[in-house]
Amino acid sequence: MNIYSRFLSRYYFGTVKIFKLPDLGEKIKEATIKKWHVKIGDRVNEFDPVADVSTDKMFTQIPSNYTGKIHKLFHQEEETCLVGGDFLEIEVESDTQESASSQTQHHQVKQKDTIQQEIHQTIQTNNTPSNHKLATPAVRHLAKQKGIDLNKIQGSGQDGRILKTDLEKQSVQSPKEQPQSSTKINIKSESTSTVIKMSDFQKGMQKSMTEANSIPHLYLKEEVDLTELAEMREQLKKEKNITFMTLLIKSFSLALTKYPILNSTYDTTKQFEYTQHSSHNVSVALDSPKGLVVPNIKNVQNLSISQIQDELNRLRTLGEKGQLSFNELSGGTICLSNIGTIGGTYTGPLILAPQVCIVGIGRLMTVPRYDAKMNIVPRKIMNLSFGCDHRVIDGATVARFNNVWKTYLENPTSMFIHLK
C-alpha cells in the first residue's frame, strides 16, 4: 500500500476499540446492564456515562474510557456481562498507522450485515399471512377462555394488533354469551404459579446468607431501657435531628474499644487466626427500593454524633437512589440491623461474613415496668439480639460487651465522658 492510500485510510476510518467491562471490585464477576445511556452512532467524550449496571453488591454507572463514536453494543438491557468481557465498541481517532485492508474488510462486513438484516426483514414481511390476526399469546389465551373468535375482531393496536381492551369491548357488546341461569352458576377458578427471576440484589442476599448459614452462631438477647436516652435525644433535637440509630452506633463504637475482638473478621482459609480491626467500620442494613443494602460508616470511633448522623443520612439517600458505590458497600467490620423501624422485637440475625458479629435492633416500645419502689411506671424499652461467630467469640465475651453497651444506653451521661 502506498503512502497516499495509508493517508486516506486514516482520514476516513477511525480506530475501533473494544471497551471491556472494568473491574468493579473484589469478587464481583459479572454485572447486569440496567440501562444504556448511548446508542450506536452516538458520540461520547471520555468519562461520559455509557451505562447503568447492577451487581449482587452495588448499582453504579460505567464511564467511557475513550472519546469517539459508539460503533457497537455487545449486550441488550437486562443482559449479563462478565467483568473483563466485551462491553461496547467505540470508533476513535487514531494517529497510529492502521492497515487499510483491515478497515475495508470491517466496512464490508458491516455492509453485509446491513444487507442481510434488510433481506431478513423483507422475508418476514412477505411471509406474514394477510388474514392472520396479530395478538400476543396472553390475548389469544384470554380470547379462548371467553370463546371469542379473533378473526371477527378489528384490532385497535399497531398494524391491527388485537389488544386486551378489544376483547373487553367485545364481551360488553355480546351480553347473550353470559350465563342466564340464576339457580346454578358454575364458577371456574384457575390458580397460577409464576417463576420469578431474582434481582441482582436478591442474588447477593442469597449468596451472603447461604454463606452465613454455614457459620456456627452464638445468640444473646437483651432488653434495654432507653427512657433517659430518649430524653437526652429530645434535647439534642433542639440543635439537630439526631436519630436513635446514630446514638446506638456511637455508643456501640465506644463499647468496642473495650472488647475489640467483636470488631474482627475471620477468613475460613486461615482456620486458626482472625483479623482484629482498629477502624470501626459499622455496617448498617438499609431497606431500599432495590432490596436490602448494607453500606458502612467508616471510622466511627473518630466521628462525632453529628458527623455520624450526616453520614447515615448520606448513605440512606444514596441507597434510595440506588447509587451506593463499592467503597461504601465494602470494608465493613461489624453490623447493626435496625429491623425495628419496620416492626418486631427480637430477631435471629445472620452474620455478614467475614464479620464475626451482628446485632439486630427491635422496635422502641413504651411498656409498664416496676421502678425502685415497686411502682408501675411507663418506660421506653428496646430489644437487642446479638449473633456472633462462635468460632471466634465466646458467650462470656458477648455478655460482658453487652453490659458495657447497656450501661452507655441506659445512663447516657456515662457515655459522654468517653466521647472524643
Secondary structure, 3 states (H helix, E strand, C coil): CCHHHHHHHHHHCCEEEEEECCCCCCCCCEEEEEEECCCCCCEECCCCEEEEEECCCCEEEEECCCCEEEEEECCCCCCEEECCCEEEEEEECCCCCCCHHHHHHHHHHHHHHHHHHHHHHHHHHHCCCCCCCCECHHHHHHHHHHCCCHHHCCCCCHHHCECHHHHHHHHHHCHHHCCCCCCCCCCCCCCCCCCCCCCHHHHHHHHHHHHHCCCCEEEEEEEEECHHHHHHHHHHCCCCCCCHHHHHHHHHHHHHCCCHHHCEECCCCCCCCCEECCCCCEEEEEEECCEEECCEECCHHHCCHHHHHHHHHHHHHHHHHCCCCHHHHCCCCEEEECHHHCCCCCCCCCCCCCECEEEEECCCEEEEEECCCCCEEEEEEEEEEEEEECCCCCHHHHHHHHHHHHHHHHCHHHHHHCCC
